[in-house]
Amino acid sequence: MWGSSTGDTFAVGYLGTIVHYDGTAWRSQPTGTTSCLLGVWGSGSDDVYAVGDGGTILHYDGKSWSAIDSGTEYGLYSVWGTAAGNVFIAGACSVLLHYDGKTWTSLMGDLEGA
């Protein structure tokens, strides 16, 4: 679960579930995936990432979720950052990814396999 305020909170879960709390009610958001989602973090209400099974990375731009190629099929467990241009994702088998605002880079070498 992650939120930018009490009226802007996201939770992720089973079969691609993402729900958003707007201060009044929880509402489901379409994600386009059936992968279990395990982590969520954002730098603001229009810059949110969700990660999960099978190397799934989703990005929310304030309007809709879209898939990002992670370069791996390993499970991704958590996402965290300090700003829109400094995001980290950790996953199975020592997967560690970093986003600098332009490019996702593996910090642990080759991501082939799974």
Secondary structure, 3 states (H helix, E strand, C coil): CEEEECCEEEEECHHHCEEEECCCCEEEECCCCCCCEEEEEEEECCEEEEEEHHHEEEEECCCCEEEECCCCCCCEEEEEEEECCEEEEEEHHHCEEEECCCCEEECCCCCCCC
